[in-house]
Amino acid sequence: MKSPQIDITSEANDSLRVPFFSPGVALLDPVYAAEQLMDLRFVFINETGRHLLQATQETSFRSYVPDSFFLGICPQVIHTRQPVQQSLQIRPDLCLHVALEMAGTQVLCTFWEAADSPQVLQAILDASPNSIISMKALRQEPNTPGLITDFLMEHVNATVERDLYLKPKNIVGKTLMSVFPGNKESGLFDMYARVAETGQPEHAIQYYRDSNGLEAWFDVSAVAQGPDQITITFTNITESQRNQQQLKQSNEALEQFASIASHDLQEPLRKIRHFGHLLATQYQTKLGNGAELIDKMHSATDRMGSLIDDLLTFAQLNNESTTFETVDLNQILTEVCSDLEVPIRQQQASVTIDPLPHIQANAWQMRQLFQNLLSNALKYVAPGVCPIIHIRSQGPQIYLRDRADSFYRIEVSDNGIGFNEQYQEKIFEAFQRLHSRSTYTGTGLGLTIVRNIVENHGGRITARSQENQGSTFQLYLKA
């Protein structure tokens, strides 16, 4: 899939321009082979960047930086989505400060000569949409590996005023605990200390409250920039958290309604089935052509029952209280195949399951996911064709270009009727059907349920297919 292109020309010429000091700016598109980062292709590079690197837009970023930086730092930025700054000796006569951060699925690279650092660094910080504070760890015994007691806030950007309601001049040069005393109680101070000690980046979504009147939710990332130096980037997400809480309450109300409605609708259906059965058995000789109507009534009630069950399942997927545990997908598939034993045997289907991983998941949802996928593979086959289904796994070193996590890729392939890939988004929408109900029965919710389950687990689903050539569903589930 082609990466979305971000036009940063105006940003490079306006937001990142400061008098006398204009940094090099390049937008880079990752180039992969077998899920491995091979290069970073220039999408855009400004005039300062061309001059500093002596580059053309046709050349590759990798050719200008040491392999240790490209192979070690660039994948880290892409996978963790945490910004990094580093000094690099580009040529014997040129040392650059290089800053990398993600811009969508692409990498924004800003670089400048060491002599220009203070002014250009501030310009870059102020251009960031996230709040940034650069801090130095203060230890109980200076210049020793003693206990970290506080942090000195050395650099901030203009965006902090939006998120913290304080002007930068009221933050720079002061200690963290004197201005933001709630960091201890919230646990953020301990996170910053760990980053300073270990050098490992950390991320948290944390509620914050202090005696100075600041109360908010923050999305915070912290990265080490050198000995006892860390940089935190953060965004005030209070409004987003409030919206999520309202959504949670709405989902709980929806689930409660669906549960009640399911019970109230299933009871009349059971009576219709029961009375239909009585008519068919006790009055069979008197029904005449009416027997066919009884059969149609049974088919209609079966479809209605399946729809009610699927609607209830669909509503339950939005339950925020879903618990995750270590789930053996091999066991899940064994149970699903046992549930589908009758149609598998009747259709003489071949189901091959390669070894599958253990993941953190909700077992009930995983059963629903694979039951829907296998049911579809058994259903959507040409007349007279025995279904062939193959389930395989790859990973866990699978990375998505816009995600920091690593994933397992689990593929469910079949030899069914397939579909035109122009409909690969439509098939996941509720009540969307590519075939008439008379040809292939179903509620139109199966793949919608599958996608919701995958997304509930922080994953992604894609589909590949050709008409009459089978289909392959690719599930990306967190490792």
C-alpha positions as CSV (number, residue, x, y, z in Angstrom):
1,M,0.0,0.0,0.0
2,K,1.4,3.4,-0.9
3,S,2.3,5.5,2.1
4,P,0.3,8.7,2.6
5,Q,2.3,11.7,1.4
6,I,2.7,14.6,3.7
7,D,3.5,18.0,2.2
8,I,5.9,19.6,4.6
9,T,7.2,22.2,2.1
10,S,5.4,25.0,3.8
11,E,6.4,23.8,7.2
12,A,10.0,23.6,6.2
13,N,9.9,27.1,4.7
14,D,7.8,28.7,7.5
15,S,7.4,26.9,10.8
16,L,11.0,25.7,10.9
17,R,12.6,28.8,9.6
18,V,14.4,31.1,12.1
19,P,16.5,34.2,11.3
20,F,20.0,33.3,10.2
21,F,19.5,29.6,11.1
22,S,17.6,27.3,8.8
23,P,17.9,23.6,9.5
24,G,17.9,20.9,6.8
25,V,14.5,19.2,6.6
26,A,13.8,15.9,4.8
27,L,10.7,13.7,4.7
28,L,11.7,10.0,4.3
29,D,9.7,7.1,3.1
30,P,10.7,3.7,4.6
31,V,11.6,1.0,2.0
32,Y,11.1,-2.6,3.2
33,A,12.1,-6.0,1.9
34,A,10.7,-9.1,3.7
35,E,9.5,-6.8,6.6
36,Q,13.1,-5.5,7.1
37,L,14.0,-1.8,6.7
38,M,16.3,-1.5,3.7
39,D,16.4,2.2,3.0
40,L,14.8,5.6,3.5
41,R,13.8,7.2,0.3
42,F,13.7,11.0,0.0
43,V,10.1,12.3,-0.5
44,F,11.2,15.9,0.1
45,I,14.4,17.7,1.1
46,N,14.7,21.4,1.4
47,E,17.5,23.6,0.0
48,T,19.4,23.7,3.3
49,G,19.3,19.9,3.4
50,R,20.5,19.6,-0.1
51,H,23.4,22.0,0.6
52,L,24.4,20.3,3.9
53,L,24.3,16.7,2.5
54,Q,25.2,17.6,-1.1
55,A,22.2,15.5,-1.9
56,T,19.7,15.1,-4.6
57,Q,16.1,13.8,-4.1
58,E,17.0,10.8,-6.2
59,T,19.6,9.5,-3.7
60,S,18.9,7.5,-0.6
61,F,19.2,8.7,3.0
62,R,21.2,5.6,3.9
63,S,24.1,6.6,1.7
64,Y,24.7,9.7,3.9
65,V,24.7,8.3,7.4
66,P,26.8,5.6,9.2
67,D,25.4,2.1,9.1
68,S,25.4,2.0,12.9
69,F,22.9,4.9,12.8
70,F,20.8,3.5,10.0
71,L,20.6,-0.1,11.2
72,G,20.4,0.8,14.9
73,I,18.6,4.1,15.3
74,C,16.3,4.3,12.3
75,P,14.3,1.1,12.9
76,Q,14.1,2.0,16.6
77,V,12.4,5.3,15.7
78,I,10.0,3.6,13.3
79,H,9.0,0.8,15.6
80,T,8.8,2.8,18.9
81,R,7.6,6.1,17.3
82,Q,9.8,7.8,19.8
83,P,11.9,10.8,18.6
84,V,15.7,10.6,18.7
85,Q,18.5,13.2,18.4
86,Q,22.1,12.3,17.8
87,S,25.3,13.9,16.6
88,L,26.8,12.3,13.5
89,Q,30.1,12.8,11.6
90,I,28.7,12.9,8.1
91,R,32.0,13.9,6.5
92,P,35.5,14.7,7.8
93,D,34.6,18.4,7.6
94,L,30.9,18.1,8.7
95,C,29.3,17.2,12.0
96,L,25.5,17.4,12.1
97,H,22.9,17.1,14.8
98,V,20.2,14.8,13.4
99,A,16.7,14.6,14.9
100,L,14.3,11.9,13.7
101,E,10.6,11.6,14.5
102,M,7.6,9.9,12.9
103,A,5.2,11.8,10.7
104,G,2.4,9.4,10.0
105,T,4.0,6.4,8.3
106,Q,7.0,8.5,7.2
107,V,10.1,9.8,9.0
108,L,10.7,13.5,9.5
109,C,14.5,14.2,9.6
110,T,15.8,17.6,10.8
111,F,19.5,18.3,10.8
112,W,21.8,21.2,11.4
113,E,25.5,22.0,11.9
114,A,26.7,21.7,15.5
115,A,27.6,25.4,15.6
116,D,24.0,26.4,15.0
117,S,22.6,24.1,17.7
118,P,20.9,26.3,20.3
119,Q,18.9,28.5,17.9
120,V,17.9,25.7,15.5
121,L,17.1,23.3,18.4
122,Q,14.6,25.8,19.8
123,A,13.1,26.4,16.4
124,I,12.6,22.6,16.0
125,L,11.2,22.2,19.5
126,D,8.7,25.0,18.9
127,A,7.5,23.6,15.6
128,S,6.6,20.2,17.2
129,P,2.8,19.6,17.7
130,N,3.7,17.8,21.0
131,S,4.9,19.4,24.2
132,I,8.6,18.7,24.8
133,I,10.7,19.2,28.0
134,S,14.4,18.3,28.1
135,M,15.6,17.6,31.6
136,K,18.8,16.8,33.5
137,A,18.7,14.3,36.4
138,L,19.8,15.7,39.7
139,R,21.3,13.1,42.0
140,Q,21.7,13.0,45.8
141,E,25.5,13.1,45.2
142,P,26.3,15.2,42.1
143,N,28.4,13.4,39.4
144,T,27.9,10.0,41.1
145,P,25.5,7.2,40.3
146,G,23.6,8.1,43.5
147,L,19.8,8.4,43.9
148,I,17.9,10.7,41.5
149,T,16.1,13.3,43.7
150,D,14.8,15.7,41.0
151,F,15.2,16.9,37.4
152,L,16.3,20.3,36.1
153,M,14.1,21.4,33.2
154,E,16.6,22.9,30.8
155,H,14.7,23.3,27.5
156,V,11.0,23.4,26.7
157,N,9.0,24.2,23.6
158,A,6.2,26.7,23.1
159,T,3.5,23.9,23.0
160,V,3.8,23.3,26.7
161,E,1.6,26.4,27.3
162,R,-1.2,24.6,25.6
163,D,-0.9,21.4,27.6
164,L,0.3,22.7,31.0
165,Y,-1.2,26.2,31.1
166,L,2.2,27.7,32.0
167,K,4.5,29.9,29.9
168,P,7.9,28.4,29.0
169,K,9.7,31.1,31.0
170,N,8.0,29.8,34.1
171,I,9.4,26.3,33.6
172,V,12.9,26.6,32.1
173,G,15.6,26.5,34.8
174,K,13.4,25.2,37.5
175,T,13.2,21.7,39.0
176,L,10.4,19.3,38.0
177,M,9.1,18.8,41.6
178,S,9.0,22.5,42.4
179,V,6.7,23.3,39.4
180,F,4.9,19.9,39.0
181,P,4.8,18.3,42.5
182,G,2.2,15.7,41.4
183,N,4.9,13.7,39.5
184,K,5.7,11.7,42.5
185,E,2.2,10.6,43.3
186,S,1.3,9.9,39.7
187,G,4.3,7.6,39.2
188,L,5.7,9.7,36.4
189,F,8.8,10.7,38.4
190,D,9.7,7.1,38.9
191,M,9.3,6.5,35.1
192,Y,11.6,9.3,34.3
193,A,14.2,8.1,36.8
194,R,14.1,4.6,35.2
195,V,14.7,6.0,31.7
196,A,17.6,8.1,33.0
197,E,19.1,5.0,34.7
198,T,18.5,2.3,32.1
199,G,18.4,4.3,28.8
200,Q,15.3,2.5,27.8
201,P,12.3,4.5,26.5
202,E,9.0,4.3,28.3
203,H,5.5,5.4,27.6
204,A,2.4,6.0,29.8
205,I,-1.1,7.3,29.8
206,Q,-1.4,8.8,33.2
207,Y,-3.8,10.9,35.3
208,Y,-2.0,13.8,37.0
209,R,-3.1,16.1,39.8
210,D,-1.1,18.5,42.0
211,S,-1.4,21.1,44.7
212,N,-0.8,23.9,42.2
213,G,-4.2,23.2,40.6
214,L,-3.1,21.3,37.5
215,E,-5.4,18.3,36.9
216,A,-5.4,16.4,33.6
217,W,-4.7,13.2,31.7
218,F,-1.5,13.0,29.7
219,D,0.0,10.7,27.1
220,V,3.7,10.8,28.0
221,S,6.8,9.3,26.4
222,A,10.3,9.6,27.8
223,V,13.6,8.8,26.1
224,A,17.2,9.1,27.2
225,Q,19.4,11.5,25.3
226,G,22.7,11.0,27.0
227,P,24.1,10.4,30.5
228,D,21.5,11.8,33.0
229,Q,19.7,13.6,30.1
230,I,16.1,12.7,29.2
231,T,13.5,14.3,26.9
232,I,9.8,13.9,27.6
233,T,7.1,14.4,24.9
234,F,3.5,14.6,26.0
235,T,0.0,15.7,25.0
236,N,-2.9,16.7,27.2
237,I,-5.6,14.1,26.4
238,T,-8.2,15.1,29.0
239,E,-10.9,15.7,26.5
240,S,-10.1,12.4,24.7
241,Q,-10.3,10.5,28.0
242,R,-13.6,12.2,28.8
243,N,-15.0,11.1,25.4
244,Q,-13.8,7.6,25.9
245,Q,-15.6,7.4,29.3
246,Q,-18.8,8.5,27.6
247,L,-18.3,5.9,24.9
248,K,-17.7,3.2,27.5
249,Q,-21.0,4.2,29.2
250,S,-22.8,4.1,25.8
251,N,-21.3,0.7,25.0
252,E,-22.4,-0.7,28.4
253,A,-25.9,0.6,27.7
254,L,-25.9,-1.0,24.3
255,E,-24.8,-4.3,25.6
256,Q,-27.5,-4.3,28.3
257,F,-30.1,-3.4,25.7
258,A,-28.9,-6.1,23.3
259,S,-29.0,-8.7,26.1
260,I,-32.5,-7.8,27.1
261,A,-33.7,-7.6,23.5
262,S,-32.1,-10.9,22.7
263,H,-34.0,-12.6,25.5
264,D,-37.3,-10.9,24.6
265,L,-36.9,-11.8,20.9
266,Q,-35.7,-15.4,21.4
267,E,-38.7,-16.4,23.5
268,P,-41.3,-15.7,20.8
269,L,-39.0,-17.4,18.3
270,R,-38.9,-20.5,20.4
271,K,-42.7,-20.6,20.5
272,I,-43.0,-20.1,16.8
273,R,-40.6,-23.0,16.3
274,H,-42.5,-25.2,18.8
275,F,-45.9,-24.5,17.3
276,G,-44.5,-25.0,13.7
277,H,-43.1,-28.4,14.8
278,L,-46.5,-29.3,16.3
279,L,-48.3,-28.4,13.0
280,A,-45.8,-30.3,10.9
281,T,-46.0,-33.5,13.0
282,Q,-49.5,-33.7,14.3
283,Y,-51.4,-32.2,11.4
284,Q,-49.1,-33.3,8.5
285,T,-51.9,-35.1,6.6
286,K,-54.2,-32.1,6.7
287,L,-51.6,-29.4,5.7
288,G,-51.4,-30.2,2.0
289,N,-49.4,-27.5,0.3
290,G,-49.2,-25.7,3.7
291,A,-46.4,-28.1,4.7
292,E,-44.1,-26.1,2.4
293,L,-45.1,-22.9,4.1
294,I,-44.2,-24.5,7.5
295,D,-40.7,-25.3,6.1
296,K,-40.3,-21.7,5.0
297,M,-41.4,-20.5,8.4
298,H,-38.7,-22.8,10.0
299,S,-36.0,-21.4,7.7
300,A,-37.1,-17.8,8.5
301,T,-37.0,-18.4,12.3
302,D,-33.6,-20.1,12.0
303,R,-32.2,-17.0,10.2
304,M,-33.8,-14.7,12.8
305,G,-32.3,-16.7,15.6
306,S,-28.8,-16.5,14.0
307,L,-29.2,-12.8,13.5
308,I,-30.2,-12.2,17.1
309,D,-27.2,-14.3,18.3
310,D,-24.8,-12.3,16.1
311,L,-26.3,-9.0,17.2
312,L,-25.7,-10.0,20.8
313,T,-22.2,-11.1,20.1
314,F,-21.5,-7.8,18.2
315,A,-22.8,-5.8,21.2
316,Q,-20.7,-7.8,23.7
317,L,-17.5,-7.1,21.8
318,N,-17.6,-3.4,22.9
319,N,-17.4,-4.5,26.6
320,E,-14.5,-2.5,28.1
321,S,-14.2,-5.0,31.0
322,T,-13.0,-7.8,28.6
323,T,-10.2,-9.7,30.4
324,F,-7.1,-10.8,28.6
325,E,-5.0,-13.9,29.5
326,T,-2.4,-16.1,27.9
327,V,-4.4,-18.0,25.2
328,D,-3.1,-21.0,23.3
329,L,-4.4,-20.6,19.8
330,N,-3.8,-24.3,19.0
331,Q,-6.3,-25.1,21.7
332,I,-8.8,-22.5,20.4
333,L,-8.6,-24.1,16.9
334,T,-9.0,-27.6,18.3
335,E,-12.2,-26.4,20.0
336,V,-13.5,-24.6,17.0
337,C,-12.9,-27.6,14.7
338,S,-14.7,-29.8,17.3
339,D,-17.7,-27.4,17.1
340,L,-17.7,-27.6,13.3
341,E,-17.1,-31.3,13.2
342,V,-20.5,-32.0,11.4
343,P,-20.1,-29.6,8.5
344,I,-16.4,-30.5,8.1
345,R,-17.3,-34.2,7.9
346,Q,-20.3,-33.6,5.6
347,Q,-18.4,-31.5,3.2
348,Q,-15.3,-33.8,3.4
349,A,-13.2,-30.7,4.2
350,S,-9.5,-30.7,4.7
351,V,-8.4,-28.4,7.6
352,T,-4.6,-28.1,8.1
353,I,-3.4,-26.2,11.2
354,D,0.3,-25.3,11.5
355,P,1.7,-24.7,15.0
356,L,0.2,-21.4,16.4
357,P,1.5,-19.1,19.1
358,H,0.3,-18.3,22.6
359,I,-0.9,-14.7,22.8
360,Q,-2.5,-12.3,25.3
361,A,-6.1,-12.4,24.3
362,N,-9.7,-13.1,25.4
363,A,-10.4,-16.8,24.8
364,W,-14.1,-16.3,24.1
365,Q,-13.4,-13.7,21.4
366,M,-10.7,-15.8,19.8
367,R,-13.2,-18.7,19.5
368,Q,-15.7,-16.3,17.9
369,L,-13.1,-15.0,15.5
370,F,-11.9,-18.4,14.2
371,Q,-15.4,-19.9,14.2
372,N,-16.6,-17.2,11.9
373,L,-13.6,-17.5,9.6
374,L,-13.8,-21.3,9.3
375,S,-17.5,-21.2,8.9
376,N,-17.1,-18.8,6.0
377,A,-14.4,-21.0,4.5
378,L,-16.8,-24.0,4.7
379,K,-19.8,-22.0,3.4
380,Y,-18.4,-20.1,0.4
381,V,-17.2,-22.9,-1.8
382,A,-18.4,-23.8,-5.3
383,P,-20.9,-26.7,-5.6
384,G,-19.3,-30.1,-5.5
385,V,-15.9,-28.8,-4.3
386,C,-14.4,-30.1,-1.0
387,P,-13.2,-27.2,1.1
388,I,-9.4,-27.0,1.7
389,I,-8.5,-24.7,4.6
390,H,-4.9,-23.9,5.8
391,I,-4.1,-21.9,8.9
392,R,-0.5,-20.8,9.4
393,S,1.5,-18.4,11.6
394,Q,4.6,-16.2,11.2
395,G,6.3,-14.0,13.7
396,P,6.6,-12.6,16.2
397,Q,9.1,-10.3,14.5
398,I,6.4,-8.8,12.2
399,Y,6.1,-5.0,12.2
400,L,3.5,-2.8,10.8
401,R,4.8,0.5,9.4
402,D,2.6,2.7,11.6
403,R,2.8,0.7,14.8
404,A,5.5,0.3,17.5
405,D,4.5,-3.2,18.5
406,S,5.6,-6.5,17.0
407,F,3.0,-8.9,15.7
408,Y,2.2,-12.5,14.8
409,R,0.7,-12.8,11.3
410,I,-1.9,-15.6,11.2
411,E,-3.2,-16.5,7.8
412,V,-6.5,-18.4,7.1
413,S,-6.5,-19.6,3.5
414,D,-9.2,-21.5,1.6
415,N,-10.0,-22.7,-1.9
416,G,-13.5,-21.1,-2.0
417,I,-15.3,-18.8,-4.5
418,G,-13.2,-15.8,-3.4
419,F,-14.2,-12.2,-4.2
420,N,-13.1,-9.2,-6.2
421,E,-10.5,-7.3,-4.2
422,Q,-12.3,-4.0,-5.0
423,Y,-14.8,-5.2,-2.2
424,Q,-12.1,-6.0,0.4
425,E,-13.3,-3.1,2.6
426,K,-17.0,-3.7,2.0
427,I,-16.9,-7.3,3.2
428,F,-16.0,-6.2,6.7
429,E,-19.0,-3.8,6.9
430,A,-22.1,-4.8,8.8
431,F,-24.9,-6.4,6.8
432,Q,-23.0,-6.1,3.5
433,R,-23.3,-9.2,1.3
434,L,-21.6,-10.0,-2.0
435,H,-24.0,-12.8,-2.8
436,S,-27.7,-13.3,-2.5
437,R,-29.1,-14.9,0.7
438,S,-30.7,-17.6,-1.4
439,T,-27.3,-18.7,-2.7
440,Y,-25.3,-18.4,0.5
441,T,-27.0,-18.0,3.9
442,G,-25.8,-15.8,6.6
443,T,-26.5,-12.7,8.7
444,G,-23.9,-10.3,7.1
445,L,-22.2,-9.8,10.5
446,G,-19.6,-12.5,10.5
447,L,-16.6,-10.6,9.2
448,T,-17.7,-7.5,11.0
449,I,-17.4,-9.4,14.2
450,V,-14.0,-10.8,13.1
451,R,-12.7,-7.3,12.4
452,N,-14.0,-5.9,15.7
453,I,-12.4,-8.7,17.7
454,V,-9.0,-8.2,15.9
455,E,-9.2,-4.4,16.6
456,N,-10.2,-5.1,20.3
457,H,-6.9,-6.9,20.6
458,G,-4.9,-4.0,19.1
459,G,-4.4,-5.8,15.8
460,R,-5.4,-5.5,12.1
461,I,-7.0,-7.7,9.5
462,T,-6.5,-7.7,5.7
463,A,-7.8,-9.9,3.0
464,R,-6.4,-11.1,-0.4
465,S,-8.5,-12.9,-2.9
466,Q,-9.4,-13.5,-6.5
467,E,-12.8,-14.7,-7.8
468,N,-12.9,-18.5,-8.0
469,Q,-9.3,-18.7,-6.6
470,G,-9.9,-18.7,-2.9
471,S,-9.2,-16.2,-0.2
472,T,-6.5,-15.5,2.5
473,F,-7.3,-13.5,5.6
474,Q,-4.3,-12.1,7.4
475,L,-4.7,-11.5,11.1
476,Y,-2.0,-9.3,12.8
477,L,-2.2,-10.0,16.5
478,K,0.2,-8.5,19.1
479,A,3.1,-10.7,20.1
